[in-house]
């Protein structure tokens, strides 16, 4: 999910629902995508997207 002011606000407002729907920690999912760990199950990964790069955020919720 792209880390924007709007999505961070939604993330804060619905933190409990998102955590129950996507229980795996983002850091575990990022490690699995990198091939260093098994897939942990449903996960929500925040990302900062720029024209030349994408940076995954390994915490559960991006802050403002």
PDB file of N, CA, C and O in Angstrom:
ATOM      1  N   UNK A   1       0.844  -1.158   0.000  1.00  0.00           N
ATOM      2  CA  UNK A   1       0.000   0.000   0.000  1.00  0.00           C
ATOM      3  C   UNK A   1       0.898   1.231   0.000  1.00  0.00           C
ATOM      4  O   UNK A   1       1.861   1.310   0.762  1.00  0.00           O
ATOM      5  N   UNK A   2       0.578   2.175  -0.847  1.00  0.00           N
ATOM      6  CA  UNK A   2       1.372   3.399  -0.919  1.00  0.00           C
ATOM      7  C   UNK A   2       1.194   4.220   0.353  1.00  0.00           C
ATOM      8  O   UNK A   2       0.075   4.399   0.833  1.00  0.00           O
ATOM      9  N   UNK A   3       2.301   4.716   0.893  1.00  0.00           N
ATOM     10  CA  UNK A   3       2.276   5.510   2.110  1.00  0.00           C
ATOM     11  C   UNK A   3       2.011   6.972   1.751  1.00  0.00           C
ATOM     12  O   UNK A   3       2.918   7.700   1.345  1.00  0.00           O
ATOM     13  N   UNK A   4       0.766   7.382   1.905  1.00  0.00           N
ATOM     14  CA  UNK A   4       0.374   8.769   1.684  1.00  0.00           C
ATOM     15  C   UNK A   4      -0.350   9.255   2.932  1.00  0.00           C
ATOM     16  O   UNK A   4      -0.698   8.455   3.801  1.00  0.00           O
ATOM     17  N   UNK A   5      -0.573  10.537   3.024  1.00  0.00           N
ATOM     18  CA  UNK A   5      -1.300  11.064   4.195  1.00  0.00           C
ATOM     19  C   UNK A   5      -2.663  10.384   4.322  1.00  0.00           C
ATOM     20  O   UNK A   5      -3.068   9.998   5.419  1.00  0.00           O
ATOM     21  N   UNK A   6      -3.364  10.239   3.207  1.00  0.00           N
ATOM     22  CA  UNK A   6      -4.703   9.629   3.242  1.00  0.00           C
ATOM     23  C   UNK A   6      -4.657   8.162   3.672  1.00  0.00           C
ATOM     24  O   UNK A   6      -5.463   7.742   4.503  1.00  0.00           O
ATOM     25  N   UNK A   7      -3.729   7.378   3.121  1.00  0.00           N
ATOM     26  CA  UNK A   7      -3.691   5.961   3.496  1.00  0.00           C
ATOM     27  C   UNK A   7      -3.201   5.779   4.930  1.00  0.00           C
ATOM     28  O   UNK A   7      -3.634   4.854   5.617  1.00  0.00           O
ATOM     29  N   UNK A   8      -2.301   6.653   5.389  1.00  0.00           N
ATOM     30  CA  UNK A   8      -1.868   6.559   6.794  1.00  0.00           C
ATOM     31  C   UNK A   8      -3.030   6.874   7.734  1.00  0.00           C
ATOM     32  O   UNK A   8      -3.177   6.236   8.776  1.00  0.00           O
ATOM     33  N   UNK A   9      -3.849   7.849   7.371  1.00  0.00           N
ATOM     34  CA  UNK A   9      -5.025   8.185   8.187  1.00  0.00           C
ATOM     35  C   UNK A   9      -5.969   6.993   8.250  1.00  0.00           C
ATOM     36  O   UNK A   9      -6.449   6.637   9.326  1.00  0.00           O
ATOM     37  N   UNK A  10      -6.235   6.383   7.121  1.00  0.00           N
ATOM     38  CA  UNK A  10      -7.093   5.193   7.083  1.00  0.00           C
ATOM     39  C   UNK A  10      -6.466   4.078   7.918  1.00  0.00           C
ATOM     40  O   UNK A  10      -7.164   3.390   8.663  1.00  0.00           O
ATOM     41  N   UNK A  11      -5.154   3.900   7.795  1.00  0.00           N
ATOM     42  CA  UNK A  11      -4.459   2.882   8.575  1.00  0.00           C
ATOM     43  C   UNK A  11      -4.615   3.081  10.070  1.00  0.00           C
ATOM     44  O   UNK A  11      -4.806   2.117  10.811  1.00  0.00           O
ATOM     45  N   UNK A  12      -4.534   4.326  10.517  1.00  0.00           N
ATOM     46  CA  UNK A  12      -4.714   4.603  11.947  1.00  0.00           C
ATOM     47  C   UNK A  12      -6.159   4.368  12.373  1.00  0.00           C
ATOM     48  O   UNK A  12      -6.409   3.795  13.433  1.00  0.00           O
ATOM     49  N   UNK A  13      -7.107   4.808  11.554  1.00  0.00           N
ATOM     50  CA  UNK A  13      -8.519   4.676  11.903  1.00  0.00           C
ATOM     51  C   UNK A  13      -8.989   3.220  11.937  1.00  0.00           C
ATOM     52  O   UNK A  13      -9.870   2.860  12.719  1.00  0.00           O
ATOM     53  N   UNK A  14      -8.401   2.401  11.094  1.00  0.00           N
ATOM     54  CA  UNK A  14      -8.828   1.004  10.994  1.00  0.00           C
ATOM     55  C   UNK A  14      -7.712   0.039  11.389  1.00  0.00           C
ATOM     56  O   UNK A  14      -7.654  -1.077  10.872  1.00  0.00           O
ATOM     57  N   UNK A  15      -6.838   0.447  12.287  1.00  0.00           N
ATOM     58  CA  UNK A  15      -5.678  -0.357  12.666  1.00  0.00           C
ATOM     59  C   UNK A  15      -6.054  -1.751  13.150  1.00  0.00           C
ATOM     60  O   UNK A  15      -5.417  -2.730  12.761  1.00  0.00           O
ATOM     61  N   UNK A  16      -7.070  -1.855  13.984  1.00  0.00           N
ATOM     62  CA  UNK A  16      -7.454  -3.177  14.508  1.00  0.00           C
ATOM     63  C   UNK A  16      -7.987  -4.082  13.408  1.00  0.00           C
ATOM     64  O   UNK A  16      -7.647  -5.264  13.362  1.00  0.00           O
ATOM     65  N   UNK A  17      -8.813  -3.546  12.528  1.00  0.00           N
ATOM     66  CA  UNK A  17      -9.363  -4.355  11.436  1.00  0.00           C
ATOM     67  C   UNK A  17      -8.251  -4.794  10.481  1.00  0.00           C
ATOM     68  O   UNK A  17      -8.239  -5.941  10.035  1.00  0.00           O
ATOM     69  N   UNK A  18      -7.324  -3.899  10.167  1.00  0.00           N
ATOM     70  CA  UNK A  18      -6.226  -4.256   9.279  1.00  0.00           C
ATOM     71  C   UNK A  18      -5.327  -5.309   9.909  1.00  0.00           C
ATOM     72  O   UNK A  18      -4.886  -6.237   9.231  1.00  0.00           O
ATOM     73  N   UNK A  19      -5.053  -5.171  11.201  1.00  0.00           N
ATOM     74  CA  UNK A  19      -4.207  -6.148  11.891  1.00  0.00           C
ATOM     75  C   UNK A  19      -4.849  -7.525  11.921  1.00  0.00           C
ATOM     76  O   UNK A  19      -4.152  -8.534  11.817  1.00  0.00           O
ATOM     77  N   UNK A  20      -6.167  -7.581  12.063  1.00  0.00           N
ATOM     78  CA  UNK A  20      -6.831  -8.887  12.081  1.00  0.00           C
ATOM     79  C   UNK A  20      -6.931  -9.477  10.676  1.00  0.00           C
ATOM     80  O   UNK A  20      -6.915 -10.698  10.523  1.00  0.00           O
ATOM     81  N   UNK A  21      -7.031  -8.648   9.666  1.00  0.00           N
ATOM     82  CA  UNK A  21      -7.112  -9.138   8.281  1.00  0.00           C
ATOM     83  C   UNK A  21      -5.743  -9.514   7.722  1.00  0.00           C
ATOM     84  O   UNK A  21      -5.627 -10.421   6.898  1.00  0.00           O
ATOM     85  N   UNK A  22      -4.713  -8.813   8.177  1.00  0.00           N
ATOM     86  CA  UNK A  22      -3.345  -9.039   7.696  1.00  0.00           C
ATOM     87  C   UNK A  22      -2.434  -9.251   8.900  1.00  0.00           C
ATOM     88  O   UNK A  22      -1.660  -8.360   9.251  1.00  0.00           O
ATOM     89  N   UNK A  23      -2.516 -10.423   9.541  1.00  0.00           N
ATOM     90  CA  UNK A  23      -1.816 -10.636  10.813  1.00  0.00           C
ATOM     91  C   UNK A  23      -0.291 -10.773  10.708  1.00  0.00           C
ATOM     92  O   UNK A  23       0.409 -10.541  11.694  1.00  0.00           O
ATOM     93  N   UNK A  24       0.227 -11.139   9.554  1.00  0.00           N
ATOM     94  CA  UNK A  24       1.679 -11.311   9.442  1.00  0.00           C
ATOM     95  C   UNK A  24       2.367  -9.949   9.513  1.00  0.00           C
ATOM     96  O   UNK A  24       1.847  -8.955   9.007  1.00  0.00           O
ATOM     97  N   UNK A  25       3.526  -9.914  10.138  1.00  0.00           N
ATOM     98  CA  UNK A  25       4.267  -8.666  10.271  1.00  0.00           C
ATOM     99  C   UNK A  25       4.880  -8.292   8.917  1.00  0.00           C
ATOM    100  O   UNK A  25       5.387  -9.162   8.208  1.00  0.00           O
ATOM    101  N   UNK A  26       4.838  -7.016   8.556  1.00  0.00           N
ATOM    102  CA  UNK A  26       5.394  -6.584   7.272  1.00  0.00           C
ATOM    103  C   UNK A  26       6.864  -6.971   7.087  1.00  0.00           C
ATOM    104  O   UNK A  26       7.265  -7.328   5.979  1.00  0.00           O
ATOM    105  N   UNK A  27       7.660  -6.908   8.133  1.00  0.00           N
ATOM    106  CA  UNK A  27       9.078  -7.267   8.014  1.00  0.00           C
ATOM    107  C   UNK A  27       9.231  -8.717   7.571  1.00  0.00           C
ATOM    108  O   UNK A  27      10.128  -9.034   6.789  1.00  0.00           O
ATOM    109  N   UNK A  28       8.367  -9.599   8.061  1.00  0.00           N
ATOM    110  CA  UNK A  28       8.425 -11.011   7.664  1.00  0.00           C
ATOM    111  C   UNK A  28       8.037 -11.176   6.195  1.00  0.00           C
ATOM    112  O   UNK A  28       8.637 -11.981   5.483  1.00  0.00           O
ATOM    113  N   UNK A  29       7.043 -10.423   5.744  1.00  0.00           N
ATOM    114  CA  UNK A  29       6.631 -10.498   4.340  1.00  0.00           C
ATOM    115  C   UNK A  29       7.714  -9.941   3.422  1.00  0.00           C
ATOM    116  O   UNK A  29       7.956 -10.487   2.346  1.00  0.00           O
ATOM    117  N   UNK A  30       8.361  -8.869   3.838  1.00  0.00           N
ATOM    118  CA  UNK A  30       9.444  -8.289   3.030  1.00  0.00           C
ATOM    119  C   UNK A  30      10.602  -9.272   2.932  1.00  0.00           C
ATOM    120  O   UNK A  30      11.196  -9.425   1.864  1.00  0.00           O
ATOM    121  N   UNK A  31      10.927  -9.935   4.027  1.00  0.00           N
ATOM    122  CA  UNK A  31      11.987 -10.951   3.997  1.00  0.00           C
ATOM    123  C   UNK A  31      11.620 -12.086   3.048  1.00  0.00           C
ATOM    124  O   UNK A  31      12.475 -12.592   2.322  1.00  0.00           O
ATOM    125  N   UNK A  32      10.344 -12.487   3.053  1.00  0.00           N
ATOM    126  CA  UNK A  32       9.903 -13.557   2.149  1.00  0.00           C
ATOM    127  C   UNK A  32      10.000 -13.109   0.691  1.00  0.00           C
ATOM    128  O   UNK A  32      10.413 -13.887  -0.169  1.00  0.00           O
ATOM    129  N   UNK A  33       9.625 -11.873   0.412  1.00  0.00           N
ATOM    130  CA  UNK A  33       9.736 -11.372  -0.955  1.00  0.00           C
ATOM    131  C   UNK A  33      11.189 -11.329  -1.416  1.00  0.00           C
ATOM    132  O   UNK A  33      11.476 -11.493  -2.602  1.00  0.00           O
ATOM    133  N   UNK A  34      12.106 -11.107  -0.471  1.00  0.00           N
ATOM    134  CA  UNK A  34      13.527 -11.097  -0.785  1.00  0.00           C
ATOM    135  C   UNK A  34      14.145 -12.480  -0.845  1.00  0.00           C
ATOM    136  O   UNK A  34      15.326 -12.619  -1.162  1.00  0.00           O
ATOM    137  N   UNK A  35      13.351 -13.515  -0.542  1.00  0.00           N
ATOM    138  CA  UNK A  35      13.842 -14.892  -0.638  1.00  0.00           C
ATOM    139  C   UNK A  35      14.613 -15.369   0.575  1.00  0.00           C
ATOM    140  O   UNK A  35      15.271 -16.408   0.513  1.00  0.00           O
ATOM    141  N   UNK A  36      14.549 -14.633   1.686  1.00  0.00           N
ATOM    142  CA  UNK A  36      15.320 -15.050   2.863  1.00  0.00           C
ATOM    143  C   UNK A  36      14.475 -15.680   3.954  1.00  0.00           C
ATOM    144  O   UNK A  36      14.997 -16.054   5.003  1.00  0.00           O
ATOM    145  N   UNK A  37      13.163 -15.803   3.718  1.00  0.00           N
ATOM    146  CA  UNK A  37      12.272 -16.383   4.723  1.00  0.00           C
ATOM    147  C   UNK A  37      11.051 -16.959   4.020  1.00  0.00           C
ATOM    148  O   UNK A  37      10.746 -16.569   2.893  1.00  0.00           O
ATOM    149  N   UNK A  38      10.342 -17.888   4.674  1.00  0.00           N
ATOM    150  CA  UNK A  38       9.105 -18.410   4.088  1.00  0.00           C
ATOM    151  C   UNK A  38       8.004 -17.359   4.143  1.00  0.00           C
ATOM    152  O   UNK A  38       8.057 -16.429   4.948  1.00  0.00           O
ATOM    153  N   UNK A  39       7.007 -17.518   3.279  1.00  0.00           N
ATOM    154  CA  UNK A  39       5.894 -16.579   3.255  1.00  0.00           C
ATOM    155  C   UNK A  39       5.126 -16.683   4.566  1.00  0.00           C
ATOM    156  O   UNK A  39       4.727 -17.781   4.953  1.00  0.00           O
ATOM    157  N   UNK A  40       4.906 -15.553   5.269  1.00  0.00           N
ATOM    158  CA  UNK A  40       4.288 -15.594   6.593  1.00  0.00           C
ATOM    159  C   UNK A  40       2.760 -15.608   6.588  1.00  0.00           C
ATOM    160  O   UNK A  40       2.148 -15.754   7.646  1.00  0.00           O
ATOM    161  N   UNK A  41       2.142 -15.461   5.438  1.00  0.00           N
ATOM    162  CA  UNK A  41       0.688 -15.383   5.368  1.00  0.00           C
ATOM    163  C   UNK A  41       0.252 -13.972   5.027  1.00  0.00           C
ATOM    164  O   UNK A  41       1.068 -13.155   4.601  1.00  0.00           O
ATOM    165  N   UNK A  42      -1.035 -13.677   5.211  1.00  0.00           N
ATOM    166  CA  UNK A  42      -1.544 -12.361   4.828  1.00  0.00           C
ATOM    167  C   UNK A  42      -0.802 -11.217   5.530  1.00  0.00           C
ATOM    168  O   UNK A  42      -0.691 -11.191   6.755  1.00  0.00           O
ATOM    169  N   UNK A  43      -0.305 -10.287   4.739  1.00  0.00           N
ATOM    170  CA  UNK A  43       0.449  -9.150   5.275  1.00  0.00           C
ATOM    171  C   UNK A  43       0.133  -7.901   4.473  1.00  0.00           C
ATOM    172  O   UNK A  43      -0.171  -7.969   3.282  1.00  0.00           O
ATOM    173  N   UNK A  44       0.208  -6.780   5.131  1.00  0.00           N
ATOM    174  CA  UNK A  44       0.039  -5.491   4.488  1.00  0.00           C
ATOM    175  C   UNK A  44       1.383  -4.782   4.560  1.00  0.00           C
ATOM    176  O   UNK A  44       1.918  -4.554   5.645  1.00  0.00           O
ATOM    177  N   UNK A  45       1.920  -4.438   3.407  1.00  0.00           N
ATOM    178  CA  UNK A  45       3.226  -3.782   3.361  1.00  0.00           C
ATOM    179  C   UNK A  45       3.034  -2.356   2.857  1.00  0.00           C
ATOM    180  O   UNK A  45       2.494  -2.144   1.771  1.00  0.00           O
ATOM    181  N   UNK A  46       3.477  -1.380   3.645  1.00  0.00           N
ATOM    182  CA  UNK A  46       3.461   0.016   3.228  1.00  0.00           C
ATOM    183  C   UNK A  46       4.695   0.272   2.373  1.00  0.00           C
ATOM    184  O   UNK A  46       5.734  -0.364   2.553  1.00  0.00           O
ATOM    185  N   UNK A  47       4.568   1.209   1.443  1.00  0.00           N
ATOM    186  CA  UNK A  47       5.703   1.539   0.588  1.00  0.00           C
ATOM    187  C   UNK A  47       5.722   3.024   0.274  1.00  0.00           C
ATOM    188  O   UNK A  47       4.676   3.649   0.102  1.00  0.00           O
ATOM    189  N   UNK A  48       6.924   3.580   0.202  1.00  0.00           N
ATOM    190  CA  UNK A  48       7.117   4.930  -0.306  1.00  0.00           C
ATOM    191  C   UNK A  48       7.513   4.775  -1.767  1.00  0.00           C
ATOM    192  O   UNK A  48       8.514   4.133  -2.082  1.00  0.00           O
ATOM    193  N   UNK A  49       6.735   5.358  -2.643  1.00  0.00           N
ATOM    194  CA  UNK A  49       6.953   5.190  -4.074  1.00  0.00           C
ATOM    195  C   UNK A  49       7.405   6.511  -4.667  1.00  0.00           C
ATOM    196  O   UNK A  49       6.714   7.524  -4.558  1.00  0.00           O
ATOM    197  N   UNK A  50       8.564   6.491  -5.293  1.00  0.00           N
ATOM    198  CA  UNK A  50       9.117   7.656  -5.957  1.00  0.00           C
ATOM    199  C   UNK A  50       9.358   7.307  -7.416  1.00  0.00           C
ATOM    200  O   UNK A  50       9.311   6.130  -7.773  1.00  0.00           O
ATOM    201  N   UNK A  51       9.613   8.283  -8.263  1.00  0.00           N
ATOM    202  CA  UNK A  51       9.800   7.975  -9.687  1.00  0.00           C
ATOM    203  C   UNK A  51      10.921   6.971  -9.971  1.00  0.00           C
ATOM    204  O   UNK A  51      10.834   6.212 -10.936  1.00  0.00           O
ATOM    205  N   UNK A  52      11.963   6.959  -9.150  1.00  0.00           N
ATOM    206  CA  UNK A  52      13.104   6.086  -9.438  1.00  0.00           C
ATOM    207  C   UNK A  52      13.303   4.942  -8.456  1.00  0.00           C
ATOM    208  O   UNK A  52      14.217   4.135  -8.623  1.00  0.00           O
ATOM    209  N   UNK A  53      12.445   4.862  -7.420  1.00  0.00           N
ATOM    210  CA  UNK A  53      12.627   3.765  -6.459  1.00  0.00           C
ATOM    211  C   UNK A  53      11.358   3.535  -5.650  1.00  0.00           C
ATOM    212  O   UNK A  53      10.469   4.383  -5.571  1.00  0.00           O
ATOM    213  N   UNK A  54      11.317   2.346  -5.055  1.00  0.00           N
ATOM    214  CA  UNK A  54      10.250   1.987  -4.119  1.00  0.00           C
ATOM    215  C   UNK A  54      10.939   1.518  -2.846  1.00  0.00           C
ATOM    216  O   UNK A  54      11.860   0.703  -2.896  1.00  0.00           O
ATOM    217  N   UNK A  55      10.490   2.034  -1.703  1.00  0.00           N
ATOM    218  CA  UNK A  55      11.056   1.610  -0.422  1.00  0.00           C
ATOM    219  C   UNK A  55       9.948   0.996   0.411  1.00  0.00           C
ATOM    220  O   UNK A  55       8.956   1.651   0.731  1.00  0.00           O
ATOM    221  N   UNK A  56      10.134  -0.301   0.765  1.00  0.00           N
ATOM    222  CA  UNK A  56       9.174  -0.971   1.626  1.00  0.00           C
ATOM    223  C   UNK A  56       9.394  -0.529   3.065  1.00  0.00           C
ATOM    224  O   UNK A  56      10.532  -0.333   3.492  1.00  0.00           O
ATOM    225  N   UNK A  57       8.310  -0.373   3.809  1.00  0.00           N
ATOM    226  CA  UNK A  57       8.375   0.052   5.202  1.00  0.00           C
ATOM    227  C   UNK A  57       8.056  -1.171   6.059  1.00  0.00           C
ATOM    228  O   UNK A  57       6.984  -1.764   5.934  1.00  0.00           O
ATOM    229  N   UNK A  58       8.993  -1.543   6.930  1.00  0.00           N
ATOM    230  CA  UNK A  58       8.868  -2.814   7.645  1.00  0.00           C
ATOM    231  C   UNK A  58       8.098  -2.727   8.951  1.00  0.00           C
ATOM    232  O   UNK A  58       8.038  -3.713   9.686  1.00  0.00           O
ATOM    233  N   UNK A  59       7.512  -1.590   9.263  1.00  0.00           N
ATOM    234  CA  UNK A  59       6.687  -1.507  10.470  1.00  0.00           C
ATOM    235  C   UNK A  59       5.223  -1.691  10.092  1.00  0.00           C
ATOM    236  O   UNK A  59       4.867  -1.610   8.917  1.00  0.00           O
ATOM    237  N   UNK A  60       4.395  -1.933  11.066  1.00  0.00           N
ATOM    238  CA  UNK A  60       2.983  -2.213  10.807  1.00  0.00           C
ATOM    239  C   UNK A  60       2.224  -1.036  10.234  1.00  0.00           C
ATOM    240  O   UNK A  60       1.329  -1.226   9.411  1.00  0.00           O
ATOM    241  N   UNK A  61       2.554   0.166  10.643  1.00  0.00           N
ATOM    242  CA  UNK A  61       1.806   1.323  10.156  1.00  0.00           C
ATOM    243  C   UNK A  61       2.761   2.475   9.938  1.00  0.00           C
ATOM    244  O   UNK A  61       3.592   2.779  10.794  1.00  0.00           O
ATOM    245  N   UNK A  62       2.640   3.117   8.787  1.00  0.00           N
ATOM    246  CA  UNK A  62       3.457   4.297   8.514  1.00  0.00           C
ATOM    247  C   UNK A  62       2.957   5.471   9.333  1.00  0.00           C
ATOM    248  O   UNK A  62       1.751   5.623   9.530  1.00  0.00           O
ATOM    249  N   UNK A  63       3.852   6.284   9.802  1.00  0.00           N
ATOM    250  CA  UNK A  63       3.483   7.451  10.603  1.00  0.00           C
ATOM    251  C   UNK A  63       3.522   8.695   9.726  1.00  0.00           C
ATOM    252  O   UNK A  63       4.146   8.704   8.665  1.00  0.00           O
ATOM    253  N   UNK A  64       2.842   9.749  10.187  1.00  0.00           N
ATOM    254  CA  UNK A  64       2.804  10.990   9.419  1.00  0.00           C
ATOM    255  C   UNK A  64       4.114  11.714   9.457  1.00  0.00           C
ATOM    256  O   UNK A  64       4.246  12.781   8.857  1.00  0.00           O
TER     257      UNK A  64
END
